[in-house]
Amino acid sequence: MLCLQTEVTEKTATGYSGVQIALHWLVAILIVAAWFSHDGAEAAMETLEKGGTVGFVPHVAFGMAVLVLVLLRLVIRLRRGAPAAPGVPGSLAVRAADWGHRILYLLMIAVPLGGISIWFLGMDNGDVHGLFGTALLLIALGHAAIALYHQFVLRDGLLRRMMKAE
């Protein structure tokens, strides 16, 4: 019997790589695009339910791209690490930043999976998918607002980490 022993280590990089930065901004754009294109997916689903056919559906493509790119981001983050949150380790602000990122990653995976369950598996969970999609957008906007607060109020250079590769 083959036993695999893994050791969990926390990897902390001093900055983000160019790939991490590119994936971050691309996923952000795709999340916004997916949210704004949801009406087209609803109309396409109604057409399918009536026995019609549909062509390319941007919302579905955006959601699937988010899922693939977020999984890639997660693999890179687990292998390379990420810079530590600014502030005192263990403080409420640092813990909030950590949990905020966890929630973002959870939603960036769960929302597209919910869409896949609707579009490809025919499940009837569109209301939940829509609710969590809106939650994802709002939390991402909060994430952006906090980054801007760090940049322009605290002036700690936090936003620069996601603009320049190290």
Secondary structure, DSSP 8 states (H G I E B T S, - for coil): -------------SS--HHHHHHHHHHHHHHHHHHHTHHHHHHHHHHHHTT------HHHHHHHHHHHHHHHHHHHHHHH-----SSSTTSHHHHHHHHHHHHHHHHHHHHHHHHHHHHTT----HHHHHHHHHHHHHHHHHHHHHHHHIIIII---TGGGGTS--
